[in-house]
Every structure is written in C-alpha cells, then in structure tokens.
C-alpha cells in the first residue's frame, strides 16, 4: 500500500513582490524552481513532484553573476524577473 502524497495548493505560492537575487560562481550549476511551490525559493526543493510539474530549470553559470528571479509569480519570462511585480494587483 503506497503512502498518499501530501496535498499542495494548486496555485503557486510565490512569496514576495521583489525579485530574488542569487549570486552564482562561474561554472556553478543551480536548479531554479519553476512550479512556484518551493520551500526554499528560488531554488528547487522537489515540491514539483507532488503536483505533477515537470521540474526545475537547471542553470549552468558561464561566469560569476547575479541572477534576478521572479518572486511574485507574474513574470512573463519565468523564472526570470521581468519587472511585472511593479504592477501586481495583489501586492
């Protein structure tokens, strides 16, 4: 008998109006949440497995840089911030 999977809300749980900033080193590989349910945003925490989502974006940095990732869930270019949070009606 299998254990039932934990139920998650169907809507993503984005947590802030501002973008997340993530500093990465050259050649560093990070897994970025695309489902919006991560318990450690902007990193993937595996929650996508419970909601039948394809999974994270694997990003390999070519150089040291700071990434700006959507924190509000409204970006038209997820997981990247496109500034849409400035016009989010729920913030």
GUMAR-594327 format. One line per field, with one value per atom (N, C-alpha, C): residue number from 1; residue in three letters; atom name; x, y, z. Coordinates in steps of 0.05 Angstrom, whole numbers. Layout:
N
nr <- (NUM:...)
rest <- (Ala:...)
atom <- (CA:...)
X <- (X:...)
Y <- (Y:...)
Z <- (Z:...)
//
This chain:
91
nr <- (1:1:1:2:2:2:3:3:3:4:4:4:5:5:5:6:6:6:7:7:7:8:8:8:9:9:9:10:10:10:11:11:11:12:12:12:13:13:13:14:14:14:15:15:15:16:16:16:17:17:17:18:18:18:19:19:19:20:20:20:21:21:21:22:22:22:23:23:23:24:24:24:25:25:25:26:26:26:27:27:27:28:28:28:29:29:29:30:30:30:31:31:31:32:32:32:33:33:33:34:34:34:35:35:35:36:36:36:37:37:37:38:38:38:39:39:39:40:40:40:41:41:41:42:42:42:43:43:43:44:44:44:45:45:45:46:46:46:47:47:47:48:48:48:49:49:49:50:50:50:51:51:51:52:52:52:53:53:53:54:54:54:55:55:55:56:56:56:57:57:57:58:58:58:59:59:59:60:60:60:61:61:61:62:62:62:63:63:63:64:64:64:65:65:65:66:66:66:67:67:67:68:68:68:69:69:69:70:70:70:71:71:71:72:72:72:73:73:73:74:74:74:75:75:75:76:76:76:77:77:77:78:78:78:79:79:79:80:80:80:81:81:81:82:82:82:83:83:83:84:84:84:85:85:85:86:86:86:87:87:87:88:88:88:89:89:89:90:90:90:91:91:91)
rest <- (Unk:Unk:Unk:Unk:Unk:Unk:Unk:Unk:Unk:Unk:Unk:Unk:Unk:Unk:Unk:Unk:Unk:Unk:Unk:Unk:Unk:Unk:Unk:Unk:Unk:Unk:Unk:Unk:Unk:Unk:Unk:Unk:Unk:Unk:Unk:Unk:Unk:Unk:Unk:Unk:Unk:Unk:Unk:Unk:Unk:Unk:Unk:Unk:Unk:Unk:Unk:Unk:Unk:Unk:Unk:Unk:Unk:Unk:Unk:Unk:Unk:Unk:Unk:Unk:Unk:Unk:Unk:Unk:Unk:Unk:Unk:Unk:Unk:Unk:Unk:Unk:Unk:Unk:Unk:Unk:Unk:Unk:Unk:Unk:Unk:Unk:Unk:Unk:Unk:Unk:Unk:Unk:Unk:Unk:Unk:Unk:Unk:Unk:Unk:Unk:Unk:Unk:Unk:Unk:Unk:Unk:Unk:Unk:Unk:Unk:Unk:Unk:Unk:Unk:Unk:Unk:Unk:Unk:Unk:Unk:Unk:Unk:Unk:Unk:Unk:Unk:Unk:Unk:Unk:Unk:Unk:Unk:Unk:Unk:Unk:Unk:Unk:Unk:Unk:Unk:Unk:Unk:Unk:Unk:Unk:Unk:Unk:Unk:Unk:Unk:Unk:Unk:Unk:Unk:Unk:Unk:Unk:Unk:Unk:Unk:Unk:Unk:Unk:Unk:Unk:Unk:Unk:Unk:Unk:Unk:Unk:Unk:Unk:Unk:Unk:Unk:Unk:Unk:Unk:Unk:Unk:Unk:Unk:Unk:Unk:Unk:Unk:Unk:Unk:Unk:Unk:Unk:Unk:Unk:Unk:Unk:Unk:Unk:Unk:Unk:Unk:Unk:Unk:Unk:Unk:Unk:Unk:Unk:Unk:Unk:Unk:Unk:Unk:Unk:Unk:Unk:Unk:Unk:Unk:Unk:Unk:Unk:Unk:Unk:Unk:Unk:Unk:Unk:Unk:Unk:Unk:Unk:Unk:Unk:Unk:Unk:Unk:Unk:Unk:Unk:Unk:Unk:Unk:Unk:Unk:Unk:Unk:Unk:Unk:Unk:Unk:Unk:Unk:Unk:Unk:Unk:Unk:Unk:Unk:Unk:Unk:Unk:Unk:Unk:Unk:Unk:Unk:Unk:Unk:Unk:Unk:Unk:Unk)
atom <- (N:CA:C:N:CA:C:N:CA:C:N:CA:C:N:CA:C:N:CA:C:N:CA:C:N:CA:C:N:CA:C:N:CA:C:N:CA:C:N:CA:C:N:CA:C:N:CA:C:N:CA:C:N:CA:C:N:CA:C:N:CA:C:N:CA:C:N:CA:C:N:CA:C:N:CA:C:N:CA:C:N:CA:C:N:CA:C:N:CA:C:N:CA:C:N:CA:C:N:CA:C:N:CA:C:N:CA:C:N:CA:C:N:CA:C:N:CA:C:N:CA:C:N:CA:C:N:CA:C:N:CA:C:N:CA:C:N:CA:C:N:CA:C:N:CA:C:N:CA:C:N:CA:C:N:CA:C:N:CA:C:N:CA:C:N:CA:C:N:CA:C:N:CA:C:N:CA:C:N:CA:C:N:CA:C:N:CA:C:N:CA:C:N:CA:C:N:CA:C:N:CA:C:N:CA:C:N:CA:C:N:CA:C:N:CA:C:N:CA:C:N:CA:C:N:CA:C:N:CA:C:N:CA:C:N:CA:C:N:CA:C:N:CA:C:N:CA:C:N:CA:C:N:CA:C:N:CA:C:N:CA:C:N:CA:C:N:CA:C:N:CA:C:N:CA:C:N:CA:C:N:CA:C:N:CA:C:N:CA:C:N:CA:C:N:CA:C:N:CA:C:N:CA:C:N:CA:C:N:CA:C:N:CA:C:N:CA:C)
X <- (17:0:18:13:30:19:38:30:20:-3:-13:6:7:24:11:28:19:4:-18:-33:-21:-16:-7:-28:-29:-48:-43:-63:-60:-46:-50:-38:-10:9:36:37:57:59:82:81:102:100:124:125:133:139:148:144:142:139:165:187:212:224:242:256:275:280:302:328:349:375:391:405:421:448:469:496:507:516:527:556:572:600:602:624:629:628:615:612:594:581:563:537:526:500:480:457:436:410:392:366:345:332:314:285:269:241:225:209:191:162:157:129:117:134:124:117:124:117:142:165:189:188:200:202:228:244:270:274:255:258:282:295:287:296:309:319:296:299:280:283:261:261:247:240:228:198:185:156:141:154:141:133:146:139:112:103:77:54:60:39:40:55:58:68:88:101:127:135:159:185:187:212:226:250:265:279:289:307:335:351:379:395:407:422:451:467:497:508:519:531:557:559:583:604:595:613:600:615:603:583:560:539:517:500:477:452:436:411:388:369:345:321:309:288:262:241:214:206:197:187:157:144:115:98:110:96:83:87:73:91:116:134:125:129:122:146:167:192:202:185:193:215:235:237:249:255:269:249:259:243:242:219:217:205:203:193:163:149:120:110:126:118:110:121:115:85:71:43:25:36:20:-4:-28:-51:-53:-41:-44:-23:-4:16:9)
Y <- (-23:0:25:43:67:90:106:129:151:163:185:209:222:246:269:286:310:328:339:357:386:397:425:442:467:485:484:487:486:512:534:559:561:571:575:592:587:601:622:640:660:677:687:697:726:740:767:784:810:828:832:833:838:812:815:791:779:754:741:747:754:757:733:721:697:701:701:704:676:672:646:651:630:630:619:624:613:583:570:541:529:545:534:527:504:495:497:510:513:504:494:485:505:518:540:531:537:530:542:526:535:531:515:509:529:544:564:552:527:515:508:518:511:520:505:513:528:531:545:562:580:595:613:617:609:582:567:540:520:499:477:461:454:437:410:405:379:379:401:401:396:401:396:367:349:320:315:331:327:340:356:370:363:343:334:356:371:392:381:389:377:381:401:404:430:433:458:464:488:496:492:475:472:494:511:534:531:532:530:557:570:597:595:612:614:631:649:668:675:687:696:718:717:737:736:756:756:752:733:727:740:750:762:745:732:712:722:716:725:716:734:728:730:743:747:728:715:696:708:733:746:751:744:748:733:745:732:716:715:701:685:670:654:635:632:641:669:682:708:730:750:774:791:801:820:847:851:876:877:856:856:860:854:857:886:904:933:939:922:926:904:887:865:876:869:879:869:846:834:842:860:869:897)
Z <- (0:0:0:-18:-20:-3:6:22:5:11:-5:-5:-28:-29:-15:-3:11:-9:-1:-18:-17:-40:-41:-54:-48:-62:-92:-108:-137:-148:-135:-143:-132:-148:-138:-113:-96:-71:-72:-91:-93:-68:-58:-31:-28:-50:-46:-71:-67:-90:-105:-91:-104:-116:-135:-145:-124:-126:-111:-126:-111:-124:-115:-134:-129:-142:-126:-137:-142:-166:-174:-183:-180:-188:-216:-229:-256:-254:-273:-275:-254:-237:-217:-230:-221:-232:-209:-215:-196:-208:-191:-200:-190:-209:-203:-204:-184:-183:-205:-218:-239:-231:-210:-203:-183:-169:-150:-123:-117:-92:-75:-83:-68:-39:-22:6:11:-11:-9:-35:-41:-66:-66:-88:-115:-123:-104:-110:-110:-126:-126:-101:-88:-65:-70:-95:-102:-100:-92:-89:-115:-138:-164:-167:-153:-155:-144:-125:-112:-128:-147:-162:-192:-199:-227:-246:-237:-252:-263:-287:-299:-284:-267:-252:-256:-244:-244:-270:-272:-293:-283:-296:-289:-304:-288:-299:-293:-314:-311:-317:-297:-300:-317:-336:-352:-339:-322:-308:-281:-263:-238:-245:-233:-239:-218:-218:-201:-218:-211:-225:-210:-225:-213:-221:-201:-206:-195:-209:-202:-174:-158:-131:-129:-149:-147:-163:-183:-200:-224:-229:-252:-276:-274:-296:-321:-344:-370:-380:-363:-371:-347:-334:-310:-318:-301:-273:-270:-292:-291:-285:-270:-264:-289:-297:-319:-310:-284:-273:-270:-277:-276:-247:-227:-199:-192:-208:-202:-207:-223:-229:-218:-200:-189:-173:-179:-164:-135:-129:-103:-83:-91:-73:-64)
//
